[in-house]
């Protein structure tokens, strides 16, 4: 599926929730890995505010794309943010949504 670049040039971005490991299965604890690089993946909550509107997005990022210590309230810059739509069927129920992925999240000092 194609992905779409998101322009954050006029947005203000803050950490809403700190990075946590992204799991393939909560039952087994298996960690999700980047298919291209093999790096472990994490998920971080970002509050993105632009044009008078703020939204909370869960963004997947490689563990190598952020530094330790990202905490709620930290202003950050986001590199390579993309959105991708998804759909899956499990037990006869179809679910769909939009997933977000970035290559790096850097705390602004």
C-alpha positions in Angstrom: 0.0 0.0 0.0 1.3 3.5 -0.7 2.2 5.9 2.0 1.9 9.6 2.1 4.3 12.2 3.5 3.0 14.5 6.1 4.3 18.1 6.1 4.9 19.3 9.7 6.7 22.6 8.7 4.0 24.7 10.3 3.1 22.3 13.1 4.1 22.3 16.8 4.8 18.7 18.0 5.0 17.5 21.6 5.5 14.1 23.2 2.2 12.9 24.7 3.3 9.4 25.8 6.9 8.1 26.0 8.2 5.4 23.6 7.2 1.9 24.4 8.2 -1.3 22.6 5.8 -2.3 19.7 4.8 -5.9 20.1 3.7 -8.4 17.4 1.9 -10.4 20.1 1.0 -9.4 23.6 0.7 -13.0 24.6 4.2 -14.0 23.6 5.9 -10.6 24.1 7.4 -10.9 20.6 8.8 -7.5 19.5 7.9 -6.0 16.2 10.9 -5.4 13.9 11.5 -3.1 11.0 11.3 -5.3 7.8 14.1 -3.3 6.0 16.7 -2.7 8.7 15.8 -5.3 11.3 15.7 -2.7 14.1 13.3 -3.1 16.9 10.2 -0.8 16.7 8.6 1.4 19.3 5.5 3.5 19.5 5.3 7.0 20.8 2.3 9.3 21.3 2.7 12.7 19.6 0.4 15.7 20.0 0.5 17.5 16.7 -1.0 21.0 16.6 -1.5 23.0 13.4 -4.0 25.6 12.2 -5.7 25.8 15.6 -6.4 22.0 15.8 -4.5 19.4 17.8 -4.5 15.7 17.4 -3.0 12.8 19.2 -1.3 10.2 17.0 0.5 7.0 17.9 3.7 6.9 15.7 5.8 3.9 15.0 9.5 4.5 15.0 12.7 2.4 14.9 14.4 2.2 18.3 17.5 3.8 16.6 15.4 6.8 15.6 15.0 8.5 19.1 17.2 9.1 22.1 16.5 8.0 25.7 14.5 10.2 27.9 11.7 11.5 25.7 9.0 12.5 28.2 5.5 13.9 27.9 5.5 17.6 27.2 8.9 17.7 25.4 8.7 19.6 22.1 10.2 17.5 19.3 11.0 17.6 15.6 9.8 14.6 13.6 11.7 13.4 10.5 10.1 11.4 7.7 6.5 11.2 9.0 4.3 9.2 6.7 0.7 7.9 6.9 -0.6 4.7 5.5 -4.1 3.3 5.4 -4.6 -0.3 6.5 -7.4 -2.9 6.6 -7.5 -6.4 8.0 -10.1 -9.1 8.8 -10.0 -11.1 11.9 -12.7 -13.5 13.1 -15.0 -12.2 10.4 -14.7 -8.6 11.5 -13.1 -6.0 9.2 -11.1 -3.3 10.8 -9.4 -0.3 9.1 -7.5 2.8 10.0 -4.4 4.9 9.4 -1.0 4.1 10.7 1.8 6.6 11.2 5.5 6.0 10.9 8.6 8.2 11.3 12.3 7.7 10.8 13.4 9.9 13.7 12.0 12.0 16.6 14.4 14.5 18.1 13.9 16.5 21.3 14.2 20.3 20.8 16.7 21.7 23.3 
